[in-house]
């Protein structure tokens, strides 16, 4: 891995501190309608390019576990730069076949060009500054096969006063700088700037901590 690239993308743990990783699943499930939004992401699976799929910032492997229940024969590669959280994912999915985990930064993914059918990422972009959002999106484009699809779920502009208040708490925890792009609805523009076509918003999901959006773009 390029040292300069690694320096640009220092790990920001899912709940800010690594010792909180063990609580990530419970917090996300309770506050972010996790099963619902991840099920909606899985519905966008690209049947014409069935695999392998790549989960950027795979965290504890919840999305991978859910995906395997729907598409048990698909090969899945989980990417995360946090070795501690990857160990949790290994344990969670140890009884499932055709899963590989790669410890890698999202803006310098250790995979070959055009090696993935679909790339997913969920609740990750709000941890990145604008340049790393763009670099991560370009990496997703690079590893996708022709006609492959990139599916992102993350915070968008709050839809009402209640989600506005909830997202304010997220911004206190995760930083006003990295969440500003989400607040200003810049993710679709980042997809287009990176080179994706047919950029589409599929869902808007209100949660305790804000409004989640699901977008996709095609290579």
C-alpha positions as CSV (number, residue, x, y, z in Angstrom):
1,X,0.0,0.0,0.0
2,X,1.2,3.4,-0.9
3,X,2.3,5.1,2.4
4,X,1.1,8.5,1.3
5,X,-2.4,7.2,0.5
6,X,-2.5,5.4,3.9
7,X,-1.7,8.6,5.7
8,X,-4.6,10.4,4.0
9,X,-7.1,7.8,5.1
10,X,-6.4,7.3,8.8
11,X,-8.9,4.9,10.4
12,X,-12.0,6.5,11.9
13,X,-13.6,3.7,13.8
14,X,-17.3,3.0,13.4
15,X,-18.1,4.4,16.8
16,X,-15.0,6.6,17.0
17,X,-13.1,4.4,19.4
18,X,-11.9,0.8,18.6
19,X,-13.0,-0.6,22.0
20,X,-16.6,0.3,21.1
21,X,-16.6,-1.9,18.0
22,X,-18.2,-4.7,19.9
23,X,-21.3,-2.5,20.4
24,X,-21.6,-1.4,16.8
25,X,-24.1,-4.0,15.7
26,X,-26.5,-3.3,18.6
27,X,-26.3,0.5,18.2
28,X,-26.9,0.3,14.4
29,X,-29.7,-2.1,14.7
30,X,-31.5,-0.1,17.3
31,X,-31.1,3.4,15.8
32,X,-30.6,3.0,12.0
33,X,-33.2,0.4,10.9
34,X,-30.2,-1.7,9.8
35,X,-32.0,-4.8,8.6
36,X,-34.4,-2.7,6.5
37,X,-31.8,-0.5,4.7
38,X,-29.4,-3.4,4.1
39,X,-32.3,-5.5,2.7
40,X,-33.1,-2.7,0.4
41,X,-29.4,-2.5,-0.8
42,X,-29.4,-6.3,-1.5
43,X,-32.5,-5.9,-3.6
44,X,-30.4,-3.8,-6.0
45,X,-28.1,-6.8,-6.7
46,X,-27.0,-6.8,-10.3
47,X,-28.0,-10.2,-11.7
48,X,-26.1,-9.7,-14.9
49,X,-22.8,-9.5,-12.9
50,X,-23.4,-11.9,-10.0
51,X,-20.0,-11.8,-8.4
52,X,-17.8,-11.5,-6.8
53,X,-19.3,-8.6,-4.8
54,X,-17.2,-6.3,-2.7
55,X,-18.4,-4.7,0.6
56,X,-16.3,-1.6,1.3
57,X,-15.9,-0.8,5.0
58,X,-17.6,-4.1,5.7
59,X,-17.3,-3.6,9.5
60,X,-18.5,-6.6,11.5
61,X,-19.9,-8.5,8.5
62,X,-23.6,-8.0,9.0
63,X,-24.3,-7.0,5.4
64,X,-22.2,-10.0,4.2
65,X,-24.2,-12.4,6.4
66,X,-27.5,-10.9,5.1
67,X,-26.4,-11.1,1.5
68,X,-25.4,-14.7,1.9
69,X,-28.9,-15.7,3.0
70,X,-30.3,-14.3,-0.2
71,X,-27.5,-15.3,-2.6
72,X,-25.7,-18.2,-0.9
73,X,-23.5,-19.0,-3.8
74,X,-22.0,-15.6,-4.4
75,X,-18.4,-14.9,-3.6
76,X,-18.0,-11.9,-1.4
77,X,-14.9,-9.8,-0.5
78,X,-15.1,-7.6,2.6
79,X,-12.8,-4.6,2.7
80,X,-11.9,-2.7,5.9
81,X,-8.9,-1.0,7.3
82,X,-9.7,-1.8,10.9
83,X,-8.1,-5.2,11.8
84,X,-10.0,-5.4,15.1
85,X,-13.4,-5.1,13.4
86,X,-12.4,-7.6,10.7
87,X,-11.7,-10.2,13.4
88,X,-15.3,-9.7,14.6
89,X,-16.5,-10.2,11.0
90,X,-14.4,-13.4,10.6
91,X,-16.0,-14.8,13.7
92,X,-19.5,-13.9,12.7
93,X,-19.2,-15.5,9.2
94,X,-16.8,-18.4,10.0
95,X,-19.5,-20.9,9.0
96,X,-20.2,-19.4,5.6
97,X,-18.4,-20.3,2.4
98,X,-16.7,-18.1,-0.3
99,X,-16.0,-15.1,1.9
100,X,-12.7,-13.3,1.8
101,X,-11.6,-10.3,4.0
102,X,-8.9,-7.9,2.9
103,X,-7.4,-5.3,5.3
104,X,-7.2,-2.3,3.0
105,X,-8.0,1.4,2.8
106,X,-11.0,2.4,0.8
107,X,-9.1,4.9,-1.3
108,X,-6.5,2.3,-2.3
109,X,-8.3,-1.0,-2.5
110,X,-6.0,-4.0,-2.8
111,X,-8.0,-5.6,-5.7
112,X,-7.4,-5.9,-9.4
113,X,-9.0,-3.7,-12.0
114,X,-12.5,-4.9,-13.2
115,X,-12.6,-7.7,-10.6
116,X,-16.0,-7.1,-9.0
117,X,-19.6,-7.4,-10.3
118,X,-21.2,-5.1,-7.7
119,X,-19.6,-2.9,-5.0
120,X,-21.5,-1.9,-1.9
121,X,-20.9,0.3,1.1
122,X,-23.1,1.3,4.0
123,X,-22.8,4.0,6.6
124,X,-19.2,4.8,5.7
125,X,-19.0,7.9,3.5
126,X,-19.9,10.3,6.4
127,X,-16.6,9.3,8.0
128,X,-14.6,10.6,5.0
129,X,-13.7,14.1,3.9
130,X,-14.6,15.2,0.4
131,X,-11.4,14.1,-1.3
132,X,-11.4,10.6,0.3
133,X,-15.1,10.2,-0.6
134,X,-14.1,11.0,-4.2
135,X,-11.0,8.8,-4.1
136,X,-13.0,5.9,-2.6
137,X,-15.7,6.3,-5.4
138,X,-13.0,6.2,-8.1
139,X,-11.6,3.0,-6.5
140,X,-15.0,1.4,-6.7
141,X,-15.2,2.4,-10.3
142,X,-11.8,0.9,-11.0
143,X,-12.5,-2.5,-9.4
144,X,-15.9,-2.9,-11.1
145,X,-16.4,-4.8,-14.3
146,X,-18.1,-3.1,-17.2
147,X,-21.8,-2.5,-16.5
148,X,-21.0,-3.2,-12.8
149,X,-22.9,-1.2,-10.2
150,X,-21.9,0.7,-7.1
151,X,-24.5,0.9,-4.3
152,X,-24.1,3.4,-1.4
153,X,-26.2,3.9,1.7
154,X,-25.4,6.8,3.9
155,X,-26.9,9.9,5.5
156,X,-28.5,12.5,3.3
157,X,-30.2,15.8,4.1
158,X,-32.6,15.4,7.0
159,X,-36.2,15.2,5.8
160,X,-37.8,16.9,8.8
161,X,-37.1,18.6,12.2
162,X,-36.9,15.3,14.0
163,X,-34.3,13.8,11.7
164,X,-32.5,17.2,11.7
165,X,-32.1,16.9,15.5
166,X,-31.0,13.3,15.2
167,X,-28.4,14.0,12.5
168,X,-27.1,16.9,14.6
169,X,-26.1,14.2,17.2
170,X,-24.3,12.2,14.5
171,X,-22.4,15.3,13.4
172,X,-21.3,15.9,16.9
173,X,-20.0,12.3,17.2
174,X,-18.5,11.9,13.7
175,X,-17.5,15.5,12.9
176,X,-19.1,18.4,11.1
177,X,-16.4,18.5,8.4
178,X,-16.9,14.9,7.1
179,X,-20.7,15.0,7.4
180,X,-21.2,18.3,5.6
181,X,-21.1,16.6,2.2
182,X,-24.0,14.4,3.3
183,X,-25.9,17.3,4.8
184,X,-25.6,19.1,1.5
185,X,-26.6,16.0,-0.6
186,X,-23.3,15.8,-2.5
187,X,-23.0,12.0,-2.8
188,X,-24.8,11.8,-6.1
189,X,-22.5,14.5,-7.5
190,X,-19.4,12.6,-6.2
191,X,-20.6,9.5,-8.1
192,X,-20.9,11.5,-11.3
193,X,-17.6,13.3,-10.8
194,X,-15.9,9.9,-10.3
195,X,-17.3,8.7,-13.7
196,X,-20.4,6.7,-12.8
197,X,-23.4,6.8,-15.1
198,X,-27.2,6.5,-14.4
199,X,-26.8,7.8,-10.9
200,X,-30.1,7.1,-9.1
201,X,-31.5,7.7,-5.6
202,X,-33.6,4.6,-4.7
203,X,-34.7,5.1,-1.1
204,X,-35.1,7.7,1.6
205,X,-35.3,6.2,5.1
206,X,-36.0,8.2,8.2
207,X,-34.3,6.9,11.4
208,X,-33.6,8.1,14.9
209,X,-30.3,9.7,13.8
210,X,-31.3,11.2,10.5
211,X,-32.4,10.3,7.0
212,X,-30.6,7.6,5.1
213,X,-30.4,7.5,1.3
214,X,-29.6,4.7,-1.0
215,X,-27.9,5.7,-4.3
216,X,-26.4,3.7,-7.1
217,X,-24.3,4.4,-10.2
218,X,-23.3,2.2,-13.1
219,X,-19.9,1.8,-14.7
